[in-house]
Amino acid sequence: MLVYQPNVAIFPGQTLARLLSKNSLSQKDLALKTGLTEKHISNIIQGKASITEDTAIKLEYVFGGKASFWINLQKNYDEDLARLDFEEELNKELPLLKSFPIKELVTHNFISVVKEKSERLKELLKFFGVPSLKLVIKAQAVAYRKTAVKGKKIDQNAVAAWLRIGEIKYLKITEKSDIPTYDENAFKKGLLDIRRMTKQRNFFDKLSEVLLKNGVILIYSPYLHNTFISGALRWIGGRPVVQLNDHLKARDGLYFSLFHEFGHMILHDKRAEYVDYDDKSNKTDIEKEADSWACDVLINTVDYQKFLNQQDISWQSIAKFSEELEISKDIIIGRLAHDGKIRWQDRARLVGKVSYSS
């Protein structure tokens, strides 16, 4: 829908001046007819004074029509004036555009393709749901807590954009579905079933619906460059929202990221936000706890040690272990590679690739 937005603000006094001329009235004549001072009428005509509801009613009796005509003229002028002042301030933010992942957001259809920088800025502001890019750091505060991963600088604005994508998708899901309240006990009871589901090729497509029944929202979103994020957990409206991406490209990594976020859900503060980066060497105690929980839920320590004691990590042995545990072979391969039992090159060759509906 096109919306007319003028480049100049036309004040109501100009309309009043034209009506006075048309009706062969002077400002003094209008003052006598309305009881207003001649100076006040002069100020209205010059745009120095506003047309109030009281004045609008008086003008209705002098010129006919409705008082709402004058009230709307003033309202539209005030809005146009405020918008022009606002856009003048916005122009100062144009240099900030280059620090946001505009091209990626366009590629993934989160903002529209526009040529003018000023329009591009407005698209970005609408995407973030803020009137100024300076407010993004407040709206997405968690995105700005970490600066680097493995010596590489994190693009914090891209992290903020990635998290915002999660919020937008969350709103779309909740608008369409009548989602039940989160039930932690029901979720815990269903974990074993979710674990078994990893053997299914369409696991990631089916999982969203399964989790939704327990009030858990799972969101897949595209990876944005230089965010180094594997997943995130946030609580929105009292519900856990797990957000994942295809950054790791392999199913074992995505399985682990998923259960890592489940670990945060079960173990940690339900008011906190957790953004998990690819940073194995500099993890907090909370992240280590979520890792440990995910490892043990996916492959119990006792079962894993029994498997290692056999001293047979052939493909056939892995496949057999997978059947015994009723989990994906990819999870076992990933665990073995992580623990240095097989080479990462072999792991890359053996595990399945990520495939889900984003």
Secondary structure, 3 states (H helix, E strand, C coil): CCCCCCCCCCCHHHHHHHHHHHCCCCHHHHHHHHCCCHHHHHHHHCCCCCCCHHHHHHHHHHHCCCHHHHHHHHHHHHHHHHHHHHHHHHHHHHHHHHHCCHHHHHHCCCCCCCCCHHHHHHHHHHHHCCCCHHHHHHHCHHHHCCCEECCEECCHHHHHHHHHHHHHHHHHHHHHCCCCCCCHHHHHHHHHHHHHHCCCCCHHHHHHHHHHCCCCEEEECCCCCCCCEEEEEEEECCEEEEEECCCCCEHHHHHHHHHHHHHHHHHCCCCCCEEEECCCCCCCHHHHHHHHHHHHHHCCHHHHHHHHHCCCCCHHHHHHHHHHHCCCHHHHHHHHHHCCCCCHHHHHHHCCECCCCC
